[in-house]
Amino acid sequence: MPFIFGTAKTVLAAGLLAAAIPAAATNEYAELLRPDDEEPAVIAISADGEIQLTPLEDVAPNTSETQLASTDTVSQIAASKAEETVSADEQELQQSAVQDSSVLYRELTIPYPADDPLIKKYKQEYLSSYGQKWLKEVLEAGTPYRAYIRDQIKKMGLPPELEYLPIVESNYKITAVSKSGATGMWQFMENSMYPFLSKNQWIDERYDPWKSTDAALRKLKDNYRMFQDWPLAIAAYNCGAGALSRALKNAEIKTFWYLSENNLIKNESMNYVPKLLVIADIIINKDWYGIDLPEIDEAQTPDFEEIVLNGSVNLHLLAQKEETGGKAIMFLNPAVLTGITPPGNAYRLRIPAGTRTAIETTLKEQNISIYNDVYTVQKGDTLWGISRRYGITVNDLCMANNLNEKGILSIGRTIVVPIIN
């Protein structure tokens, strides 16, 4: 027969009614206990739901402490129940973890304090059933790029945890654009992309997952040279090296965790590093946690080579003419904004591995638009007038320069003029 000790009001307030008695006895229990009862009592509940309420003064002197629930007060019981709930959640999160004692936990190369509140928060979030499902979907979305990111990290001698930074940044979405204008899988702002990436009217390399990966890793490595600490280097990638340097001037201890604990950096950066490290920990130790997450699928990793173009090419037309790797051409060159490569003779176009001969033949023999002339708009120029001068259509000019036929040309603007081979 279990016992609960306390006043009626505190017993009800602690929510012990449903936890302590059978559902069938709930109404009877509520009738016996009125919230205005202030006298301490012992409530005895039998296995079949029979309830007996005894004032504490009437309890037999020889009643054991065990029978009195070790003389716990209701507040202590309630606190214990709360701890049990947290413990139960943690057990549920890791109930499938480490079924085999031969599975060893792998420490991260970037250590973190396990008792940090944000670490605990994100570990609980990402180990939940929803969090696991989300991680699986994101990793699958990143399949075309993960192998390249991992290889580049190894080549540069960087921490393997950085492989998962695109999850925090963009969920591996190469077309992601934030409210502040951060663009691409690695979320470069326009004012922070140079000298790593290029942008003009034809291309924006922030959309290129391969070039932006190289740029992001170089930037992270530069941050590490500056701060000599990986959590700080990662935080600087989020908030900027200048902002982080100013925050460190006000810090007695020059660590990310001190900055975070003392609110010396913005909330986004405060959450940024713990989120990455928890995600990396879970993915790296997925077997230890007992989680099913996708490995890198080499079969879905694009294999490509490059060719150097002689003049600009309409990739849409090339993709239509080239049966061997037409669709892949657009996928492999996402930095080309309008499907028209930049003018000049030095643009390196990615093509599927093994298609070089076929594509070069297509470029030479098929009616592919090659854009090899550039015109500077003069006063009085119109799209119609320029098109007549070069013997092409207004639509050709608009498509090559991402223009509207009714748009107004700015004096001094450089436009590409398509020449049909």
Protein Blocks (a to p, Z undefined) as FASTA:
>chain_A
ZZdeddfklmmmnopmmmmpcfklmmmmmmmpcfklmbdcdddddfkopacdddfklpcf
klcfklnonopafklmmmmmmmmmmmmmmmmmmmmgokblklccdddfbdcdfklmklmm
mmmmmmpmklmmmmmmmmmmmmmmmmmmmmmmmmnopafklmmmmmmmnoopakbccfko
pacjkopafklmpckbccdfkbcfklpmklmmmmmmmmmmmmmmmnopaklmmmmmmnop
klmmmmmmmpmbacfklmmmnopacfklmmmmmmmmmmmmmmmmmmmnopacddddfklp
ccddddddedjddfklmmmmmmmlmmmmmmmmmmbmnopacedjkbccdddehilmmmmm
mmmmmccdddfbdcdddehiafklmmmmnopafklmmmmnopafkbccdehiacdddddZ
Z
